[in-house]
């Protein structure tokens, strides 16, 4: 594998970086505070082609690679990781449909997802089913005219802004996990309520759903093994969040370096002090390592699917750990200047801790990596 990007990929990365700097950075605080509509912003991303990066051209996308997608997320994460968190849920729906959807499901929904006319959300988590999805209590029951879906889901990313849900449920007859497509914009028997206020990643909505004998048919079912589908969706989101973490560290590094160059103490800029230099060197090195691992995982998605699960967990583990620790070190370099509310550094620090938990905890990644080692 070539671990370095080609000239065309570097050009694409530069394009994404410019877009994010121009379109996301100026409104990052307003997105976090809800003063700028996340839904409208995601719809604009759809109109400009950024929601269809991996969707085939015949379904209205640009037909790019998952690596292209990850480069875009990295650019987003540099300015507002909450948007990347929202995109992770949308991308999960896109990739599940691409891999497990029927031709009819793909033709109907992928163009809507590409254009931003539908925002996707994956409904997995429950009170008793966090990392252990075998404990799902939401059920789907066969009936005379189809099926009914009953249960509650929490921590639903994009819940209140999504119109296309994929919901996990146990079949009451077989006991197997299944995934179901649900158009929430035209559905009775569905109740949404706001979720909890979060430490970070605040621009992304995280909500709760209650399904009250919601009607389904065979046309709503994603064909295949539910556990395999959930593992794939989570692995996909891990790499998305790893890319967001890499972008966050890049943003934090730039702020810390600029502060070190301009802040004067004891007659010189603090960048002249070895203690500051060493911190910045460690931040830069860990950022580069996390980025290479994330690119490796994205490459595996496209080119080496048998290795994807392992590298997805590795990327999520190292990138989120780097974001949490090194955003703290960058904040230390900034000193009191980084503590003010509404400064990027303060937001980065809060967001970074969330990344070690959301879309799969660091502890679960270690379990998966150890399992891959066959120990």
C-alpha positions as CSV (number, residue, x, y, z in Angstrom):
1,X,0.0,0.0,0.0
2,X,1.1,3.6,-0.8
3,X,0.6,5.4,2.5
4,X,0.9,8.8,0.9
5,X,-1.8,10.5,-1.2
6,X,-1.5,10.9,-4.9
7,X,-1.2,14.3,-6.5
8,X,-4.9,14.2,-7.5
9,X,-5.9,13.2,-3.9
10,X,-3.8,16.0,-2.5
11,X,-5.6,18.4,-4.9
12,X,-8.9,17.1,-3.7
13,X,-7.9,17.4,-0.1
14,X,-6.9,21.0,-0.7
15,X,-10.2,21.7,-2.3
16,X,-12.0,20.3,0.7
17,X,-9.9,22.3,3.1
18,X,-10.6,25.5,1.3
19,X,-14.4,24.8,1.3
20,X,-14.4,24.0,5.0
21,X,-12.4,27.1,5.9
22,X,-14.7,29.3,3.9
23,X,-18.1,27.7,4.7
24,X,-17.7,26.0,8.1
25,X,-15.2,28.0,10.1
26,X,-17.2,31.3,10.1
27,X,-20.4,29.6,11.4
28,X,-18.9,26.9,13.7
29,X,-20.0,28.6,16.9
30,X,-23.5,29.3,15.5
31,X,-23.8,25.7,14.5
32,X,-22.9,24.5,18.0
33,X,-25.4,26.9,19.6
34,X,-28.1,26.1,17.2
35,X,-28.3,29.6,15.8
36,X,-27.5,28.2,12.3
37,X,-29.7,25.3,11.2
38,X,-27.7,22.0,10.9
39,X,-30.4,20.5,8.7
40,X,-30.2,23.4,6.2
41,X,-26.4,23.3,6.3
42,X,-26.4,19.6,5.5
43,X,-28.9,20.2,2.7
44,X,-26.5,22.7,1.3
45,X,-23.7,20.1,1.4
46,X,-26.0,17.9,-0.6
47,X,-26.6,20.5,-3.2
48,X,-22.9,21.0,-3.6
49,X,-22.2,17.3,-3.9
50,X,-20.5,16.6,-0.6
51,X,-23.2,14.2,0.6
52,X,-22.9,12.0,-2.4
53,X,-19.1,11.5,-2.5
54,X,-19.3,7.7,-2.4
55,X,-22.7,7.3,-4.0
56,X,-22.5,5.8,-7.6
57,X,-23.2,8.3,-10.4
58,X,-26.2,6.3,-11.5
59,X,-27.8,7.3,-8.2
60,X,-26.9,10.9,-8.4
61,X,-23.6,10.8,-6.5
62,X,-20.0,11.5,-7.7
63,X,-18.9,7.9,-7.5
64,X,-15.8,8.6,-5.4
65,X,-14.0,6.4,-2.9
66,X,-14.3,6.1,0.8
67,X,-10.9,7.7,1.0
68,X,-12.4,10.8,-0.7
69,X,-15.1,10.8,1.9
70,X,-12.6,10.6,4.7
71,X,-10.5,13.5,3.3
72,X,-13.6,15.6,3.4
73,X,-14.5,14.6,6.9
74,X,-10.9,15.5,8.0
75,X,-11.4,19.0,6.6
76,X,-14.8,19.4,8.4
77,X,-13.4,18.2,11.7
78,X,-10.7,20.9,11.6
79,X,-13.4,23.5,12.2
80,X,-16.5,21.8,13.7
81,X,-16.4,18.1,14.7
82,X,-20.1,18.1,15.6
83,X,-20.9,18.4,11.8
84,X,-18.7,15.4,11.2
85,X,-20.6,13.5,13.9
86,X,-23.8,14.2,12.1
87,X,-22.3,13.2,8.8
88,X,-21.1,9.9,10.4
89,X,-24.8,8.8,10.9
90,X,-25.8,9.9,7.4
91,X,-22.8,8.0,5.9
92,X,-23.8,4.9,7.8
93,X,-27.2,4.9,6.1
94,X,-25.6,5.5,2.7
95,X,-23.1,2.7,3.0
96,X,-25.6,0.3,4.4
97,X,-27.9,1.0,1.5
98,X,-25.1,0.6,-1.0
99,X,-24.1,-2.8,0.4
100,X,-27.3,-4.4,1.6
101,X,-30.1,-2.5,-0.1
102,X,-32.3,-3.9,-2.8
103,X,-32.2,-2.3,-6.3
104,X,-35.5,-0.6,-5.5
105,X,-34.3,0.7,-2.2
106,X,-31.2,2.1,-3.8
107,X,-33.0,3.7,-6.7
108,X,-35.5,5.3,-4.3
109,X,-33.3,6.6,-1.5
110,X,-29.7,7.0,-2.6
111,X,-30.5,10.0,-4.9
112,X,-32.4,11.7,-2.0
113,X,-29.4,11.1,0.3
114,X,-27.0,12.4,-2.3
115,X,-28.9,15.6,-2.8
116,X,-29.5,16.2,0.9
117,X,-33.3,15.9,0.4
118,X,-33.1,13.1,2.9
119,X,-30.9,13.1,5.9
120,X,-30.0,9.6,7.3
121,X,-29.9,8.3,10.8
122,X,-29.1,4.9,12.3
123,X,-31.2,3.9,15.3
124,X,-29.3,1.3,17.3
125,X,-28.8,2.3,21.0
126,X,-31.2,1.5,23.8
127,X,-31.1,1.7,27.5
128,X,-29.9,-1.9,27.8
129,X,-28.1,-2.1,24.5
130,X,-25.1,0.2,24.1
131,X,-22.0,-1.8,23.0
132,X,-23.9,-5.0,23.4
133,X,-26.4,-4.9,20.5
134,X,-27.5,-8.5,21.2
135,X,-29.5,-7.0,24.1
136,X,-31.8,-5.0,21.8
137,X,-35.4,-5.0,23.0
138,X,-37.0,-3.3,20.1
139,X,-39.0,-6.0,18.2
140,X,-40.5,-6.5,14.8
141,X,-43.6,-8.7,14.8
142,X,-45.1,-10.3,11.7
143,X,-48.8,-9.5,11.1
144,X,-51.5,-10.1,8.5
145,X,-50.5,-7.2,6.2
146,X,-46.8,-6.9,7.1
147,X,-45.0,-6.2,10.3
148,X,-45.2,-3.9,13.3
149,X,-42.1,-2.3,15.0
150,X,-42.2,-1.6,18.7
151,X,-39.5,-0.2,21.1
152,X,-37.4,2.7,22.1
153,X,-34.1,4.1,20.8
154,X,-31.8,6.6,22.5
155,X,-28.7,8.5,21.3
156,X,-30.1,8.7,17.8
157,X,-27.7,11.0,15.9
158,X,-29.6,13.3,13.5
159,X,-32.9,12.1,15.0
160,X,-34.9,15.3,14.7
161,X,-33.6,16.3,11.3
162,X,-33.5,12.9,9.7
163,X,-36.2,11.7,7.3
164,X,-34.7,8.2,6.5
165,X,-34.0,5.9,9.5
166,X,-32.5,2.5,9.6
167,X,-33.7,0.8,12.8
168,X,-32.4,-2.4,14.4
169,X,-34.9,-4.8,15.9
170,X,-35.3,-8.5,16.9
171,X,-37.6,-10.7,14.9
172,X,-40.1,-12.1,17.4
173,X,-40.3,-15.4,15.4
174,X,-36.6,-16.1,14.8
175,X,-34.9,-14.0,17.5
176,X,-32.5,-12.7,14.9
177,X,-31.4,-9.0,14.6
178,X,-32.8,-7.3,11.5
179,X,-32.4,-3.8,10.1
180,X,-35.4,-1.8,8.6
181,X,-35.7,1.3,6.5
182,X,-38.2,3.8,7.7
183,X,-39.3,7.1,6.2
184,X,-39.9,9.2,9.3
185,X,-41.4,12.1,7.3
186,X,-44.5,10.1,6.5
187,X,-45.0,7.7,9.3
188,X,-47.6,7.2,12.0
189,X,-46.7,5.3,15.2
190,X,-43.5,7.2,15.6
191,X,-42.7,9.6,18.5
192,X,-39.5,11.7,18.7
193,X,-38.3,13.5,21.8
194,X,-35.1,15.6,22.3
195,X,-32.1,13.8,23.8
196,X,-29.7,14.9,26.4
197,X,-27.5,18.0,26.3
198,X,-24.0,16.9,25.5
199,X,-20.5,17.8,26.7
200,X,-19.3,18.3,23.1
201,X,-20.2,17.7,19.4
202,X,-23.1,19.9,20.2
203,X,-24.0,20.9,16.6
204,X,-25.2,17.4,16.0
205,X,-28.6,16.5,17.3
206,X,-28.9,13.4,19.5
207,X,-32.5,12.4,20.1
208,X,-34.8,9.6,21.1
209,X,-37.5,7.6,19.3
210,X,-40.4,5.5,20.4
211,X,-41.9,3.1,17.9
212,X,-45.6,2.4,18.6
213,X,-46.6,-0.5,16.5
214,X,-45.1,1.2,13.5
215,X,-46.2,-0.4,10.2
216,X,-43.6,-2.0,7.9
217,X,-43.5,-4.3,4.9
218,X,-41.0,-6.5,3.2
219,X,-40.0,-3.5,1.2
220,X,-38.5,-1.9,4.3
221,X,-36.2,-4.8,5.2
222,X,-32.5,-4.7,4.5
223,X,-31.6,-8.2,3.3
224,X,-28.7,-9.9,5.1
225,X,-27.5,-10.8,8.6
226,X,-28.3,-8.0,11.1
227,X,-25.2,-8.4,13.2
228,X,-23.0,-8.3,10.2
229,X,-24.8,-5.1,9.0
230,X,-24.4,-3.4,12.4
231,X,-20.7,-4.3,12.6
232,X,-20.2,-2.9,9.2
233,X,-22.1,0.3,10.0
234,X,-20.2,0.8,13.2
235,X,-16.8,0.2,11.5
236,X,-17.7,2.7,8.9
237,X,-18.6,5.3,11.5
238,X,-15.3,4.6,13.4
239,X,-13.2,5.7,10.5
240,X,-15.4,8.8,9.9
241,X,-14.9,9.8,13.6
242,X,-11.2,9.0,13.4
243,X,-10.9,11.4,10.4
244,X,-12.9,14.1,12.4
245,X,-10.5,13.6,15.3
246,X,-7.5,14.0,13.0
247,X,-8.9,17.2,11.6
248,X,-9.6,18.4,15.2
249,X,-6.0,17.9,16.2
250,X,-4.8,19.7,13.1
251,X,-7.0,22.7,14.0
252,X,-5.8,22.6,17.6
253,X,-2.1,22.4,16.4
254,X,-2.5,25.5,14.2
255,X,-4.0,27.5,17.1
256,X,-1.2,26.4,19.5
257,X,1.6,27.1,17.1
258,X,0.3,30.6,16.3
259,X,-0.1,31.3,20.0
260,X,3.5,30.1,20.6
261,X,4.8,32.4,17.8
262,X,3.0,35.5,19.1
263,X,2.7,35.2,22.9
264,X,5.6,36.9,24.7
265,X,6.7,36.1,28.2
266,X,10.0,36.9,29.9
267,X,11.2,38.9,27.0
268,X,10.6,36.4,24.2
269,X,7.9,34.5,22.4
270,X,7.0,31.3,24.3
271,X,7.8,29.3,21.2
272,X,11.5,29.8,22.1
273,X,11.1,27.8,25.3
274,X,12.0,24.1,25.0
275,X,9.0,23.0,27.1
276,X,6.6,24.5,24.6
277,X,8.7,23.2,21.6
278,X,8.5,19.7,22.9
279,X,4.8,19.8,23.4
280,X,4.3,21.0,19.9
281,X,6.6,18.3,18.5
282,X,4.7,15.6,20.4
283,X,1.3,17.0,19.1
284,X,2.6,17.1,15.5
285,X,4.0,13.6,15.7
286,X,0.9,12.0,17.2
287,X,-1.2,13.8,14.7
288,X,0.8,12.4,11.8
289,X,0.6,8.9,13.1
290,X,-3.2,9.1,13.7
291,X,-3.7,10.5,10.2
292,X,-1.7,7.7,8.6
293,X,-3.7,5.0,10.4
294,X,-6.9,6.7,9.4
295,X,-5.9,6.8,5.8
296,X,-4.9,3.1,6.1
297,X,-8.3,2.2,7.4
298,X,-10.0,4.2,4.6
299,X,-7.9,2.5,2.0
300,X,-8.8,-0.9,3.5
301,X,-12.5,0.0,3.0
302,X,-11.9,0.5,-0.7
303,X,-9.2,-2.1,-1.4
304,X,-8.9,-4.7,1.3
305,X,-12.2,-5.3,2.9
306,X,-11.0,-8.3,4.9
307,X,-8.7,-6.0,6.9
308,X,-11.2,-3.1,7.3
309,X,-12.6,-4.1,10.6
310,X,-9.2,-4.3,12.3
311,X,-7.9,-1.1,10.9
312,X,-11.1,0.8,11.6
313,X,-10.8,0.0,15.3
314,X,-7.1,0.9,15.3
315,X,-7.8,4.2,13.6
316,X,-10.7,5.1,16.0
317,X,-8.6,4.1,19.0
318,X,-5.4,6.1,18.1
319,X,-7.2,9.1,16.6
320,X,-9.6,9.6,19.4
321,X,-6.9,9.1,22.0
322,X,-4.7,11.6,20.2
323,X,-7.5,14.1,20.0
324,X,-8.3,13.9,23.7
325,X,-4.8,14.1,25.0
326,X,-3.2,16.4,22.4
327,X,-6.1,18.9,22.4
328,X,-5.4,19.1,26.1
329,X,-1.7,19.8,25.4
330,X,-2.5,22.4,22.8
331,X,-4.8,24.0,25.3
332,X,-2.0,24.0,27.8
333,X,0.2,25.9,25.3
334,X,-2.6,28.4,24.8
335,X,-3.0,28.9,28.6
336,X,-5.8,31.2,29.7
337,X,-6.3,32.3,26.1
338,X,-7.7,28.8,25.3
339,X,-10.2,28.7,28.2
340,X,-12.6,31.3,27.0
341,X,-16.0,30.0,26.0
342,X,-16.7,30.2,22.3
343,X,-13.0,30.0,21.4
344,X,-12.2,27.1,19.0
345,X,-9.7,25.6,21.5
346,X,-12.3,25.3,24.2
347,X,-14.7,23.6,21.8
348,X,-12.0,21.3,20.5
349,X,-11.2,20.1,24.0
350,X,-14.9,19.3,24.8
351,X,-15.4,17.6,21.5
352,X,-12.3,15.5,21.7
353,X,-13.4,13.6,24.8
354,X,-16.7,12.7,23.1
355,X,-14.8,11.1,20.4
356,X,-13.4,8.4,22.7
357,X,-17.0,7.3,23.4
358,X,-19.2,8.1,20.4
359,X,-19.5,5.5,17.6
360,X,-17.7,2.9,19.7
361,X,-15.7,3.3,22.9
362,X,-12.0,2.9,23.0
363,X,-12.4,-0.1,25.2
364,X,-14.5,-1.8,22.6
365,X,-11.9,-1.1,19.9
366,X,-9.3,-2.9,22.0
367,X,-11.6,-5.9,22.4
368,X,-12.0,-6.0,18.6
369,X,-8.3,-5.6,17.9
370,X,-7.5,-8.4,20.4
371,X,-10.1,-10.6,18.8
372,X,-8.5,-10.0,15.4
373,X,-5.2,-11.2,16.9
374,X,-7.0,-14.5,17.9
375,X,-5.8,-14.3,21.5
